[in-house]
């Protein structure tokens, strides 16, 4: 082994160009695969940090008619606690955003209100302080908070003395009891966990007894002897019993249901398709890299053929020669792996940031021991494959080659065909990668062209959220009115409005509706719509068009006629082919008691506004009802400012005005409306960047591969070309001959690539918008582009062949 390595190192030092090319090519291929595997491992494969994480289940409550996920009510959760034979423990989690005032600075803190058994069920523990207990449950418990590890590091700079401190949250003093171990969050990002006593509503009789008052998520732990299928059957049986016992609370036409998913799967569900795409892309890049390296090795093998023949004559058998090739390729592959690990380390941070958009496990992505072992194994596999690409004949054949006095060889027909097959493979895979990139680009362009339903130009949005657990609604309304007045007085401002929801965002708060004079027909889903509020200038400031009737007016106050404005989707759903203006609707359901509204309190529709793409440009519009802010119990929480200049220049001034009026008021998400609109394009833009980078890399490698193979062919056929030219062949004919040889390889590769693209691009369908996976324009552009670049790569060796002088070629022969 030592002698083999010494020989290999000497041999590679005599061919530094070859060694460098191979190491760089393998480094790029192995590095890409290492980086992608680190993401796949962190998000999909790595064991959860939770104790016995494979026993954790997430219960999802769904409504088939609307396609929405809804939360559970406490009575529903108690049914599962009492009746389940497979769920050993069930914990409750309810998201809430509160105001956090610290030394006269204010911000919002996203918390999860949890039951005392939450950490026990989740299999988590604090790294400092204590856990929640049953004593933290109920209305009489003092509010306490446990910080997540990330929030503790960022907001408190990892202060070890934070445990025991008292924080002012939600208008109450809250004691910090601990810091949670690092763990992924779900179903939404949160900064801390709190017991439910911070919210009077969460410990009220309405919350505890209201079967349709659904505000809680459910995490469960399976019994040690239970299986996933048994748990699913158990939950289905209990759900069916609920529907049978309380038919009035589970509308059959709406399709209420409960699904059970392993917690590990649900954490990576949104990232799965994107990660599988990246795995495929990285694998294709490695295939191209290996094909290119194999071609380089074949070319070098021809030059070393005399050396290998001499070794055979001196007694080295084929096994000995193969062992030398394996040693050489292991050295090259491991060197490439070292470079690849460096590339992976450099790229894993960017990949983690990208993955954080779709998975809460992004913080667990790292180049750890398992990833390094994967890289080592991949490198050895690549080395073995490359070592068996060259064909080594038997001892007699090698000896015959020596006796024939062979000093040069074209490598034989078989070797040339293998080189050509490798080039065809490179071209075909490149076409597939670039087609995927083209489809993503076209999809992004289609999405960017979608009309969001409003005018986003020169609009600034600013959230000034109301904390219903602490803030006085009357005082908050007065402050908001003063903010609007002072902001509207700025010379660059055209109009200022306020509403409960930022334009192009989901409100996340849906209620059931009933229409005056229309009974609920059996089998018909109960209509729902988002509850929103707006002041008289909100629609004009947001650029939302009024398409029928009027908008909200200053006369729509408390004590006046109850009115609403609805969007076009809801108007079409409730009154198809009829005018909605003048019709009346009402909210329904026991949750109305919580928001201070009476059931069956009908409101007149005075206007219909255009649909807006809330929640993303690729999201279907949902029904929405806008109440006048003066007729709602809650003050609005979003300022919308339309200017005649770039709105970002007004952001500092707007902040100062709000802060001067309400020093303890959190100010969140100060963003131009254009930026919110572009959020839908952001993930697709990143997909294009990643896949496009791999596609460009593949194109470069394939182009070099074509040029190198043809250049080698020209060198090997110098004698033949010289003879042709001495017999009268014109330089142009020789040039066409070489171009034809390269063009044939290119054409076969293009054909196979197009066929492969048609077969594989269907797998990307979930990532596309408005573009079919077999889009002919994309295929045509990619094929034309690769053909043009490929022919350019063929042209240089062809030009060189046409300039060979017959006398020089004959002397070289």
Buried (B, 14 or more C-beta within 10 A) or exposed (E): EEEBEEEBBEBBEEBEEBBEBBBBBBBBBBBBBBBBBBBBBBBBEBEBBBEEBEBBBBBBBBBEBBEEEBBBBBBBBEBBEEBBEBBBBBBBBBBBBBBBBBEEEBEBBBBBBBBBBBBBBBBBBBEBBBBBBEEBBEEEBEBBBBBBBBBBBEBBEEEEEBBEEEBBBBBBEBBBBBBBBBBBBBBEBBBBBBBBBBBEBBBBEBBBEBBBBBBBBBBBBBBEEBEBEBBBBBBBEBBEEBBEEBEEBBBEEBBBBBBBBBBBEBBBBBBBBBBBBBBBBBBBBBBBBBBBBBBBBBBBBBBBBBEBBEBBBEEBBBEEBBBBBBBBBBBBBBBBBBBBBBBBBEBBEEBBEBBBBBBBBBBBBBBEEBBBEBBBEBBBEBBEBBBEBBEBBEBEEBBBBBEEEEEEBBBEEEBBEBBBBBBBBBBBBBBBBBBBBBBBBBBBBBBBEBEBBBBBEBBBBBBBBBBBBBBEBEEBBEBBBBBBEBBBEBEBBBBBBBBBBBBBBBBEEBBBBBBEEEEBEEEBBBBBBBBBBBBBBBBBBBBBBBEBBEBBBEEBEEEEEBBBBBBBBBBBBBBEEEEBBEBBBBBBBBBBBBBEBEBEEBBBBBBBBBBBBBBBBBEEBBBBBBBBBBBBEBBBBBBBBBBEEEBBEBBEBBEEBBBEBBEBBBBBBBBBBBBBBBBBBEBBBBBBBBBBBBBBBBBBBBBBBBBBBBBBBBBBBBBEBBBBBEEEBEBEEBBBBBBEBBBEBBBBBBBBBBEBBBEBBEBBEEBBBBBEBBBEEBBEBBBEBBBEBBBEBBBBBBBBBBEBEBEEBBEEE
